[in-house]
Amino acid sequence: MSSADTFSIRYEFIAETVSDAEQTASDVALEQTVELPFGAVAPEFQQFIGTPSECSQESDARWSCTIEYKTDVAGNDILQFLNVMFGNVSIKPGVKITDFNPGALAPLFPGPQFGIDGIRKLAGATGRPLSCTALKPVGASQEQLAEIAGDCAIGGIDIIKDDHGLANQSMAPFEDRVKACVAAIRKSDKETGRNTLYFPNITTRIENLLSQAKLARSLGADGLLISPQITGLSALASLAESGINLPIMAHPAFSGSYTINADSGISADIYFGKLWRALGADAVIYPNTGGRFSYSLDECLDINDACRSEFGTFRPIFPTPGGGIDRESVGEWKTKYGNDTIFLIGGSLYMHPDGMKTAVQEFQNSVIEG
């Protein structure tokens, strides 16, 4: 089997001995393809079974192995690729994906259409991190949210996104909210001479997703927010290859069970920084260490690296840490994470005693000056 017609997934799993590890790797290769015991697979179908490489020991109880699959088993379809990647075996305890290479199936993935350079160009910001906040809370009217958006733009923020909980509620219907927020931001931009980007949340059922995106674009939105684990991962790819021509920011809602367990699921850096990147995200929000979520600093650094490092022909994208960052600590995180980062702050700005304009000005100064 040559790399010209394969793709590969790296798995980590529990095993006591090398023979146990080899057996587990073989079981995974069977489960993810023919889904039969080897003895029940007729010779003509054995070519479709994944091929494990030599197993390596990661710790006393953990082993890893790369399994190479023929592209034929994916049927030239992203969803079947994902099914082969982690379908049935995701239900087995102790199995975790720690890397993948789409190999010959890379053309199935649209990849980011803007990436770091494209978002920088839209924002008119080079050589520094970007600032971002979320419009909140759920329950606010479109007028109230627009007022917040206008204040944030006056303060000089680079990106304003909807909170991922803002959808099409009666308190601030999608179309009314986008119209009001775009108008408020553009008014503020005229005063400041800056260009604040607005990313409304379009997370909805797949049959409505593209029409929602087109409506947002027609109303003047600069980008889109989507929660791929809620819409379904293929919706992210469909949006990226739709020609909508707006950058996509992906939110991690509903993805925790995939990424927070040390012994199962998918490594957070691979899930956010490689898989969502390949599927078309231009920026990926993830829970920063030190906040109300559980990722470690090393995991966060790994996510940043996966978003930015060379990965086939896919553009590097912006890691967007949120939570665990407040307006006083931006300089510290800038030193840790570097310039190719979007810093997302919410509560710390809303709690500023002097109001949102002042809070954003201080935030923006920290982003620019450190």
N, C-alpha and C positions, 0 to 999 in steps of 0.2 A: 504494500500500500504506500503510495507516494503522497507527499504533502500537496501535490497538485489537485488531489481530489478528496481531501480530508479536512476536518476541523478537530480541535482537541479541547478537553475539559480536564482540569486538575481537581481531584477530590482528596479530601482528608477524612480519615475514619479511624475507629477504634479497632485495635488488633493486639494480640499478645505476642505473636511471633511472626516472623517473615512469611511463613507458610499460611498463617491465618490472614495476613494482609493480602497476600496474593489471591487467596480464595475470595476475600471480600471484593477485591478489584475485579475479579472475573465475574462475580455475582452482579456487580454494578453494570459491567459491560453487557451482560445478558439482559438484565432487567430493563435497561434503557433502550434496547433494540428489539430483539426477537421475543423477549419476555417469556422464555421457556427454559427449563433445565437443559444444559448442553446436550445431554443424551437424547433429548426429544427433538433436536434441531437436525433436520435432514441436511446432508452435505451441501446441497446447492444453496442453502440459506446461511451457511456458516460464514460466508464472506461478509455478511452484513452485521456480524457481531463486532462490537468495539474491541480494539486491541490495546490492552494495558501495557504500559512501560514498566520498567523495574521499579518496585516499591521502595520508598525511602522512609526511614524512621525519623519522625519529628520530635518525639519525646517517648517516655516509657510506654505510654498507652496509645500514642497517635502515630499513624503512618499516612503517607500520601502517595498518590500515583496519578499519572496523566493517562487518560484513555483517549485514544484516537478513533474517530468515527468516520466512516465514509459519508461523503456529502449526499449520496443517494438516500440515506435513511432520513434526512431532513426534508426531502421532497421539495426543495427550492422554496421553503416557506419559513418565515421567522418564527411562527408559533410552533411549528414542528421542531425547529432548532431548539427552542426553549424546552419543549417536551423531552427531547433527547438529552438535553443538558441536565435537567433536574426533575423530570416528571414523577414517575413512581418512587424514585429513590429519595425524593424530598420527604416522603412519609416515613422513611426508615430513620430511627434514632442514631445519632452519632456521626452522620455523614454531612460533610460541609464542602462547598465549592470554594477553592482558594485562588483559582485563575481560570481563564479560558482564552482560546485563540480561535476566532471565527474562520481562519484559514481561507480555503477556497470559497467559503460562503460569505466572506466580507461584503461582496456586492449586494447581498440581501439587505444590509443595514444602511439606512440613509446617512447616518452620522450627523453631527451638528452642522447646521447651515451657516452659522455665524461664528460661534466659538468666542474665545477671548478677544481676538482682534476685531471681529465684527461688532461685538457689543461695545468695545472701546470706541470704535468709530462712531457709533450711534450716540454715545454719551459725550463724545468730544473730550475724553480723558485718557491721557497716556502717562506711563511712568509712575503710577500710584495705584493703590487699591481703589475700589469703588464702594460707595456707601449705599445702603438700602434699608428701607423700613416697610412695615406692613400696615395697611389701613385696618383699623379695629375700632370697636368690637362688633361682633355680630349683634344685631339689634339696633344699631345706629341707622339713621336715615341716609339717603344719598346726599342730602344737603350737608349733614354733619360730616360724613366721610369726605365730601368734596372740600369742606373747610379745612380738614386736617391735611388733605393732599396739597391744597394751596399753601398752607403754612410750611409744609415740608419743602415744597419747591422754592419758596422764598428763602428758606434757610440754606438752600444750596445742595440738597441731597441729589444723588445721581439717579437712583431708581426707587420708585414707589410701586409696591406690589399689593394686590389685594391680600388680605388674610385668606388662608386656604379654606376657612369656614364661611367666607362670603360666596354665596352662590346666586340663586335667583329668588331669595326670600322676599316676602311682601314688604318688609321694612325698607329694603333698598334693592328693587328689581334690577337685574343685570343691565339691561339697556339704559335705564335711567341713571344707574350708578356710573356706568362708563361715560356717558355723556357729561354728567356733572363733574366727574373727576378730571376728565380731559380738559374741559373748559377752565376749571380752576387752575390746573397745572399750566396751561398755556398762558393764562393771564399772568401768573407769577413769573413765568419764563420771560415775558415781555419786560417785566420790571427788572429782572436780574441779568438778562442777556445770556442766561445759561440754558441748558437743554435737559430737563428732568424727564426720564423715561417712565412710562406707566405700563405695568403688566397686570391686566385684570385676570381673575381666575375663571377659566373656561371649563373646569372639571365638570363633566356631565356625561350622560349616556352617549355611547359611540355614535348613534344615529343623529345626535344633535351637535356633536363636538365641532365638526368643521363649519357648520353654519354659525355656531357661536363664535368661532375664531374669525370668520369672515365679517361678522357683525362688529366685533371688537376692532378689527382693522379699519372698517369703514367709518367707525366713530372716532378714529384717531389714536387708538392704542399703539404703543411702541413695541410691545412684546406680549407674551402670553404666559400665564401660570397654569400648570397642570399637575395633578397628583397621579402619576402613572400607575401606581399600585391599585388605585380605585377605578380608574377608567379601563384598566387592562393595558399591559405593556405594548401591545400592538397599536393602540391608539396613539402612543407617543410617536411611533414610527410613521403612522399614517399622517399625522400632523406635520412631521418634519419633511415628508416628501410630497406634501400637498401643494407646494408652491405658494403658500400663504405669505411667505417672505417676512416673517417676524421671528425674532429670537424666542426660544422656549426656555423657561425656567421650570425645573422639575422639583416638586415638593415631596418629602418622604412619608407623608401620611399613609398609614396602613402597612408600612414596610418593616416595622420593628421586628416582627417575628422571624423575618428572613435574616436579619443582620445583627441582632444583639446577643445571640448565643455563641459562646466560645466553641462549642462542639458540633453545631449543626447549622443549617441554613447556607448563607452565602456571605463571604467576607464583605464587610461594608465597602472597602475600597474597590473591590471588584464589582459589586452591585451598582454603586453610585457612579464610580469613576470610570468604569469600563462598559458595563452593560447599558446603563442609561445613556452614556455618551454615544455608544454605537447606535442606539435606537433613536438618537436625534436631539438629546438635551444639549443646550448651549450653556446652561448654568445649573448646578445641582445644589439644592439646599440640603444640609445635613445638620444633625444636632451636635453642637460643639461641646467639648469636654468642659466640666466645671459648672454646667447648668443643671437643669432639672432632668437631664437624660444621662445615659450611662456609657457613652463612648469614651475611651481613654485618649490621652494626648497622642500616643503613638498611632492609634487607629485614625484619628483626625489627620495627622500628618500623612498617613498612608493614603487616605482619601484624596487629600490635596495633590499628592504625587501622581495618583492614578488619573486624576482629571487633567493634569498638565503634561504628563510624560508622553513620549512617542508611543503611539498605539496604531499600527497600520497606517492608513491614510486619513484617519479621523482627526479632525482639528482638536487642539487642546481646548478645554472648556473651563469656565470659572467655578471653582469650589466656593460655596456660599455658606459658611458656618453661621448658625443662628442659635441663640440660647447660650448662656455661659459667657456672653460678652455684654458689657455695659459701656456707657460713654466714657467712663474713666479708664477702662482697660484696653481701649482700641490700640494705643501705641504699643503695648506689650504684645498683643496678638499680631500686630503688623510685623513686629520683629520676628515672631515665630513663623508666621505663615507667608510673608512676602507680599509683593505688590500685586501679583496676579490672583487676587482674592476679592470677592464681594463680601463685605461685612454687613450682616443683617442684624439690626437692633430694633426691638420693639418696645417692651415694657420700660426700659431705662429712659427712653425718650419721653414716653407718655407721663412718666413720674417726675419730670423735671419741674422744679418749683416755679420757674420763670416761663413755662409754656413751651410749646412745640417749636416755634421759630428759633428760640434761643438754644434749645436742646439740639436741634439739627445743625445749627451753626457751629456749636462746640464739637459735635460729632464729625462734621465735615472738616473742621480744622485739624482734628486728630488724625483723620484719614490722610490729609494732604501733608501735614507737617510731622506727624508722629509724636 
